[in-house]
Amino acid sequence: MNWKIIFIGGVVFYVTQFIVGLGSGAVIHEGVLKELYLANAGFWRPELNEVPPDMAALMPRWITVGLICAFILAAIYSWIRSALNGAGWLRGVKFGLICWLFLVCFCAGWSGIFNLPDAVWFWWAVEGLLYYLVGGAALGWVSEKLSPAD
C-alpha cells in the first residue's frame, strides 16, 4: 500500500472532482435537473428544501465523506494501477472509467428502488463520468510523480 498515493493522490482526486463539480453543479443540478428536484423534494435532506437551500449546513458532511471516499479510491488505484498500461494520467483515466462503470451499475440498481425520474439517474451518471475521468487523470498523473508505476 502506497501511503503517498492514498493521501496526496486522494486529496488531488478530491480537489479535482470538487472543481469539476463547481461547473457541472451549475449546469446539471441548478439547470437541467432543477425542476425535477423540486418535483421530488421528499427525497432530499431538509437543508436542501429550505429557501434558499442551506448548503453550508451540509458542507462538513460532504467534504468529510468526499475525502474518505477519495482516500479509499486512491488506495484501490494504488493496488491495481500496475494492471493498467500507459502513462500515469492514462492509467488514471482507465481507473476513472472503471469507477464510472461501477457507478452506472449502482445507479441502475438504485433506480429500481428509489422512485426518481430516469433523467435524474442519467444526469448523475453523466456527471459521474466527468468526475471520474478528470479526477482519475489527476490521480494517475500525481501518482506517477509520487511513485512511478512498476
Residue, then its C-alpha position, 0 to 999 in steps of 0.5 A: m500500500n502506497w501511503k503517498i498515493i492514498f493521501i496526496g493522490g486522494v486529496v488531488f482526486y478530491v480537489t479535482q472532482f470538487i472543481v469539476g463539480l463547481g461547473s457541472g453543479a451549475v449546469i446539471h443540478e441548478g439547470v437541467l435537473k432543477e425542476l425535477y428536484l423540486a418535483n421530488a423534494g421528499f427525497w432530499r435532506p431538509e437543508l436542501n428544501e429550505v429557501p434558499p437551500d442551506m448548503a453550508a449546513l451540509m458542507p462538513r458532511w460532504i467534504t468529510v465523506g468526499l475525502i474518505c471516499a477519495f482516500i479509499l479510491a486512491a488506495i484501490y488505484s494504488w493496488i491495481r494501477s500496475a494492471l493498467n498500461g500507459a502513462g500515469w494520467l492514462r492509467g488514471v483515466k482507465f481507473g476513472l472509467i472503471c469507477w464510472l462503470f461501477l457507478v452506472c451499475f449502482c445507479a441502475g440498481w438504485s433506480g429500481i428502488f428509489n422512485l426518481p425520474d430516469a433523467v435524474w439517474f442519467w444526469w448523475a451518471v453523466e456527471g459521474l463520468l466527468y468526475y471520474l475521468v478528470g479526477g482519475a487523470a489527476l490521480g494517475w498523473v500525481s501518482e506517477k510523480l509520487s511513485p512511478a508505476d512498476 
